[in-house]
Amino acid sequence: MTTDDGIHAQISELVARERALRAQLQAGEIDRADEQAQLRELEVQLDQCWDLLRQREALRDSGGDPASASVRPASEVEGYLG
């Protein structure tokens, strides 16, 4: 996941998993608590991907190397207020 395209592919995969979870809930294959727990994990991973893209863009814009961006811990990414 070291390129923008790779990060976008990961985002697409996570969104597909999110849709599949919702479909499983509708079909009665999983219960709401299980769906919510798994959705929360996916949400955190999505937030980390979007954060990584923003880091890469900021580095590019400032003349830095986007490859030096790294995935930040969930606690840091989820702590953002806006």
C-alpha positions as CSV (number, residue, x, y, z in Angstrom):
1,M,0.0,0.0,0.0
2,T,2.8,2.4,-0.8
3,T,1.3,4.1,-3.8
4,D,-1.8,6.3,-4.0
5,D,-3.3,3.7,-6.4
6,G,-2.6,1.0,-3.9
7,I,-4.2,3.0,-1.1
8,H,-7.2,3.6,-3.3
9,A,-7.5,-0.1,-4.0
10,Q,-7.4,-0.8,-0.3
11,I,-10.1,1.7,0.3
12,S,-12.3,0.1,-2.4
13,E,-11.7,-3.3,-0.8
14,L,-12.7,-2.0,2.6
15,V,-15.9,-0.4,1.2
16,A,-16.8,-3.6,-0.5
17,R,-16.4,-5.5,2.8
18,E,-18.6,-2.9,4.5
19,R,-21.3,-3.4,1.9
20,A,-21.0,-7.2,2.3
21,L,-21.4,-6.9,6.1
22,R,-24.6,-4.8,5.6
23,A,-25.9,-7.4,3.2
24,Q,-25.1,-10.2,5.7
25,L,-27.1,-8.4,8.4
26,Q,-30.1,-7.9,6.0
27,A,-30.0,-11.6,5.2
28,G,-29.8,-12.6,8.8
29,E,-26.4,-14.2,8.5
30,I,-24.9,-12.1,11.3
31,D,-26.4,-10.2,14.2
32,R,-26.3,-6.4,14.7
33,A,-23.6,-6.5,17.4
34,D,-21.3,-8.5,15.2
35,E,-22.0,-6.2,12.3
36,Q,-21.3,-3.1,14.4
37,A,-18.0,-4.5,15.7
38,Q,-16.8,-5.4,12.3
39,L,-18.0,-2.1,10.8
40,R,-16.1,-0.2,13.5
41,E,-12.9,-2.0,12.6
42,L,-13.4,-1.2,8.9
43,E,-14.1,2.4,9.7
44,V,-10.8,2.7,11.6
45,Q,-8.9,1.1,8.7
46,L,-10.6,3.5,6.2
47,D,-9.7,6.5,8.3
48,Q,-6.1,5.3,8.4
49,C,-6.1,5.0,4.6
50,W,-7.5,8.5,4.1
51,D,-5.1,9.9,6.6
52,L,-2.2,8.2,4.7
53,L,-3.4,9.7,1.4
54,R,-3.5,13.2,3.0
55,Q,0.0,12.7,4.4
56,R,1.3,11.7,1.0
57,E,-0.4,14.7,-0.6
58,A,1.0,17.1,2.0
59,L,4.5,15.8,1.5
60,R,4.2,16.0,-2.3
61,D,2.9,19.6,-2.0
62,S,5.8,20.6,0.3
63,G,8.5,19.0,-1.9
64,G,8.9,16.0,0.4
65,D,8.9,12.3,-0.5
66,P,5.4,10.8,-0.3
67,A,6.9,7.4,0.3
68,S,8.0,8.6,3.7
69,A,4.4,8.8,4.9
70,S,3.3,6.0,7.2
71,V,0.2,4.6,8.6
72,R,-0.6,6.3,11.9
73,P,-2.0,4.4,14.9
74,A,-5.8,4.2,15.1
75,S,-5.7,6.2,18.4
76,E,-4.1,9.1,16.7
77,V,-6.2,9.0,13.5
78,E,-9.4,8.6,15.4
79,G,-8.5,11.5,17.7
80,Y,-8.9,14.1,15.0
81,L,-11.7,16.5,15.5
82,G,-12.3,17.7,12.0
